[in-house]
Amino acid sequence: MGSDVTLQGRGKISDPWLHVVLYEPEIPANTGNIARLCGAARLVLHLIHPLGFRLDDRHLKRAGLDYWPQVDVRPHENLKALMDSIPRGHRIFAFSRHCGEPYTRARPRRGDYLIFGPETRGLPPRLRSAYPCYRIPIWGNVRSLNLSTAVGIVTYHFLHHMGRF
């Protein structure tokens, strides 16, 4: 994880409204867009390895533009490393098109962790069953939404629900 040093330690947030967790993300542009969203909303971004790109990837940096100094990015070697870092009392919500409940039924609290799966495989069944799992309804013949779109929909809905704006 030597390339993580380029992003780690910037924009630290001590009491974020939410934590966005990308489990093994594959597409640098999506992660860059999500990083920009996290910087704009003052959310912590957790990246679970292995990643489908290097953190010094030019597409990742370009998608995040010049906002990287405002993003609190926390890389983790694996899911266990993330779980070991979560303070007691914080909850985890999973998101997948394979879950039954719509995300609007979740009742988020400040400090919750929202975990999203990789673009081509989605969140593994073991994670969908380990945590409360929600979906974003899709009514057309579209298989799924873009990862950065899904993260934006859920996070801003949750922030609104919690009274952030």
FILUM-730606 format. One record per residue (C-alpha): x negated, y, z; residue number from 1. Coordinates in steps of 0.1 Angstrom, whole numbers, plus 5000, padded with zeros to 4 digits. Example, Ala and Ser with C-alpha at 12.3 -4.5 7.8 and 13.67 -1.06 7.14 Angstrom:
+------+------+------+-----+
!   px !   py !   pz ! num !
+------+------+------+-----+
! 4877 ! 4955 ! 5078 !   1 !
! 4863 ! 4989 ! 5071 !   2 !
+------+------+------+-----+
END
This chain:
+------+------+------+-----+
!   px !   py !   pz ! num !
+------+------+------+-----+
! 5000 ! 5000 ! 5000 !   1 !
! 4971 ! 5023 ! 4995 !   2 !
! 4990 ! 5046 ! 4971 !   3 !
! 5016 ! 5052 ! 4998 !   4 !
! 4993 ! 5078 ! 5014 !   5 !
! 5003 ! 5102 ! 4986 !   6 !
! 5039 ! 5104 ! 4999 !   7 !
! 5037 ! 5094 ! 5036 !   8 !
! 5035 ! 5119 ! 5064 !   9 !
! 5053 ! 5148 ! 5045 !  10 !
! 5085 ! 5165 ! 5055 !  11 !
! 5089 ! 5145 ! 5087 !  12 !
! 5124 ! 5146 ! 5101 !  13 !
! 5128 ! 5139 ! 5138 !  14 !
! 5166 ! 5135 ! 5141 !  15 !
! 5181 ! 5127 ! 5106 !  16 !
! 5218 ! 5125 ! 5100 !  17 !
! 5212 ! 5093 ! 5080 !  18 !
! 5185 ! 5069 ! 5068 !  19 !
! 5185 ! 5057 ! 5032 !  20 !
! 5169 ! 5023 ! 5028 !  21 !
! 5159 ! 5010 ! 4993 !  22 !
! 5153 ! 4973 ! 4995 !  23 !
! 5127 ! 4964 ! 4968 !  24 !
! 5136 ! 4992 ! 4944 !  25 !
! 5125 ! 4986 ! 4908 !  26 !
! 5129 ! 5018 ! 4888 !  27 !
! 5107 ! 5048 ! 4896 !  28 !
! 5131 ! 5074 ! 4882 !  29 !
! 5159 ! 5062 ! 4904 !  30 !
! 5137 ! 5063 ! 4935 !  31 !
! 5125 ! 5098 ! 4926 !  32 !
! 5161 ! 5110 ! 4922 !  33 !
! 5170 ! 5095 ! 4955 !  34 !
! 5140 ! 5110 ! 4972 !  35 !
! 5151 ! 5144 ! 4959 !  36 !
! 5185 ! 5139 ! 4973 !  37 !
! 5170 ! 5129 ! 5006 !  38 !
! 5149 ! 5161 ! 5006 !  39 !
! 5180 ! 5182 ! 4998 !  40 !
! 5201 ! 5166 ! 5025 !  41 !
! 5173 ! 5162 ! 5051 !  42 !
! 5176 ! 5124 ! 5052 !  43 !
! 5148 ! 5099 ! 5058 !  44 !
! 5140 ! 5076 ! 5028 !  45 !
! 5127 ! 5041 ! 5037 !  46 !
! 5111 ! 5020 ! 5009 !  47 !
! 5109 ! 4982 ! 5015 !  48 !
! 5081 ! 4965 ! 4996 !  49 !
! 5075 ! 4950 ! 4972 !  50 !
! 5083 ! 4979 ! 4949 !  51 !
! 5087 ! 4976 ! 4911 !  52 !
! 5063 ! 5005 ! 4906 !  53 !
! 5034 ! 5023 ! 4923 !  54 !
! 5041 ! 5053 ! 4945 !  55 !
! 5017 ! 5073 ! 4924 !  56 !
! 5038 ! 5065 ! 4892 !  57 !
! 5042 ! 5097 ! 4871 !  58 !
! 5079 ! 5089 ! 4865 !  59 !
! 5086 ! 5087 ! 4902 !  60 !
! 5068 ! 5120 ! 4908 !  61 !
! 5085 ! 5137 ! 4879 !  62 !
! 5120 ! 5126 ! 4891 !  63 !
! 5112 ! 5140 ! 4925 !  64 !
! 5098 ! 5172 ! 4909 !  65 !
! 5080 ! 5195 ! 4933 !  66 !
! 5102 ! 5185 ! 4963 !  67 !
! 5080 ! 5157 ! 4975 !  68 !
! 5066 ! 5178 ! 5004 !  69 !
! 5102 ! 5181 ! 5018 !  70 !
! 5109 ! 5144 ! 5017 !  71 !
! 5103 ! 5121 ! 5047 !  72 !
! 5093 ! 5088 ! 5029 !  73 !
! 5086 ! 5058 ! 5051 !  74 !
! 5073 ! 5027 ! 5033 !  75 !
! 5076 ! 4993 ! 5050 !  76 !
! 5056 ! 4962 ! 5040 !  77 !
! 5088 ! 4941 ! 5043 !  78 !
! 5123 ! 4940 ! 5058 !  79 !
! 5110 ! 4928 ! 5091 !  80 !
! 5087 ! 4958 ! 5094 !  81 !
! 5117 ! 4981 ! 5089 !  82 !
! 5139 ! 4962 ! 5114 !  83 !
! 5111 ! 4965 ! 5140 !  84 !
! 5110 ! 5003 ! 5135 !  85 !
! 5148 ! 5009 ! 5140 !  86 !
! 5156 ! 5022 ! 5175 !  87 !
! 5180 ! 5004 ! 5196 !  88 !
! 5217 ! 5015 ! 5191 !  89 !
! 5213 ! 5025 ! 5154 !  90 !
! 5235 ! 5007 ! 5130 !  91 !
! 5229 ! 4993 ! 5095 !  92 !
! 5254 ! 4994 ! 5067 !  93 !
! 5249 ! 4974 ! 5035 !  94 !
! 5262 ! 4984 ! 5000 !  95 !
! 5269 ! 4961 ! 4971 !  96 !
! 5294 ! 4956 ! 4944 !  97 !
! 5299 ! 4921 ! 4958 !  98 !
! 5314 ! 4934 ! 4991 !  99 !
! 5352 ! 4937 ! 4996 ! 100 !
! 5356 ! 4968 ! 5017 ! 101 !
! 5354 ! 5003 ! 5001 ! 102 !
! 5327 ! 5026 ! 5015 ! 103 !
! 5354 ! 5050 ! 5026 ! 104 !
! 5365 ! 5026 ! 5053 ! 105 !
! 5331 ! 5028 ! 5070 ! 106 !
! 5328 ! 5050 ! 5101 ! 107 !
! 5292 ! 5063 ! 5100 ! 108 !
! 5274 ! 5080 ! 5130 ! 109 !
! 5244 ! 5101 ! 5130 ! 110 !
! 5212 ! 5081 ! 5126 ! 111 !
! 5228 ! 5051 ! 5108 ! 112 !
! 5208 ! 5032 ! 5082 ! 113 !
! 5223 ! 5027 ! 5047 ! 114 !
! 5207 ! 4998 ! 5028 ! 115 !
! 5209 ! 4995 ! 4990 ! 116 !
! 5194 ! 4966 ! 4969 ! 117 !
! 5173 ! 4966 ! 4938 ! 118 !
! 5187 ! 4978 ! 4905 ! 119 !
! 5187 ! 4944 ! 4886 ! 120 !
! 5194 ! 4920 ! 4914 ! 121 !
! 5214 ! 4939 ! 4940 ! 122 !
! 5213 ! 4933 ! 4977 ! 123 !
! 5207 ! 4896 ! 4985 ! 124 !
! 5236 ! 4876 ! 5000 ! 125 !
! 5217 ! 4872 ! 5033 ! 126 !
! 5217 ! 4910 ! 5038 ! 127 !
! 5253 ! 4914 ! 5027 ! 128 !
! 5264 ! 4890 ! 5053 ! 129 !
! 5241 ! 4902 ! 5081 ! 130 !
! 5255 ! 4937 ! 5082 ! 131 !
! 5289 ! 4955 ! 5076 ! 132 !
! 5289 ! 4956 ! 5038 ! 133 !
! 5308 ! 4981 ! 5016 ! 134 !
! 5313 ! 4987 ! 4979 ! 135 !
! 5320 ! 5017 ! 4957 ! 136 !
! 5352 ! 5009 ! 4937 ! 137 !
! 5349 ! 5007 ! 4900 ! 138 !
! 5381 ! 5006 ! 4879 ! 139 !
! 5367 ! 5003 ! 4844 ! 140 !
! 5348 ! 4976 ! 4826 ! 141 !
! 5315 ! 4988 ! 4840 ! 142 !
! 5295 ! 4962 ! 4860 ! 143 !
! 5279 ! 4986 ! 4884 ! 144 !
! 5268 ! 5022 ! 4890 ! 145 !
! 5233 ! 5035 ! 4888 ! 146 !
! 5215 ! 5032 ! 4921 ! 147 !
! 5208 ! 5069 ! 4925 ! 148 !
! 5244 ! 5077 ! 4917 ! 149 !
! 5256 ! 5051 ! 4943 ! 150 !
! 5233 ! 5065 ! 4970 ! 151 !
! 5245 ! 5101 ! 4962 ! 152 !
! 5282 ! 5091 ! 4964 ! 153 !
! 5279 ! 5073 ! 4997 ! 154 !
! 5255 ! 5096 ! 5015 ! 155 !
! 5274 ! 5128 ! 5007 ! 156 !
! 5307 ! 5112 ! 5016 ! 157 !
! 5292 ! 5101 ! 5049 ! 158 !
! 5277 ! 5135 ! 5056 ! 159 !
! 5310 ! 5151 ! 5050 ! 160 !
! 5328 ! 5126 ! 5072 ! 161 !
! 5304 ! 5133 ! 5100 ! 162 !
! 5310 ! 5171 ! 5097 ! 163 !
! 5276 ! 5180 ! 5082 ! 164 !
! 5294 ! 5203 ! 5057 ! 165 !
+------+------+------+-----+
END
